[in-house]
Amino acid sequence: MKMGYGYDYPSAIIITDHTQAFTGRFGKVVALKNSTVDLVAENITENTSTTISAIPLHHSAEICGVITSVQVASGDAVIAYRL
């Protein structure tokens, strides 16, 4: 599936399970509803840390980068596109 800026996302995972972090190499995470996510990324930092905690994403908002771990809060849902 070709999306956005010419990046190729061969598959995706819908994440609704808040009990674990999902790991892999993701290029984009999109909120399926208003969600709060924790991320680990290779090229995104929060105050110099590659662990980004409790980021609010409004419905249909997306965050792009080389993301290696995604976890949602209870009741939230996102789709993570694999690189």
Steps between C-alpha positions, in 0.01 A plus 500: 500500500654832396412780736576868544855599417587204281570268792404141449314334789469127425273420796345640815375395841198640684596537865227497766668283768631734771669222700812478283726700272509396135846499349631508146594772252206730437503805275172654604251472787147634445236540772175318420338699781631748755788305655797528731814315391848418624760469225866409461654643186838516330456853369243666728593627845317648795735713707801307356348158579398254228217384729198721444238464774128574511475686170139594419396434142160625390287289268672464159817680617825330405861493609771394253856383553688179565293373792608176668240462777137608540274465803152647542312593815192304606210538256709666228568384143764578237621346177878462461637471145810279466804614304 
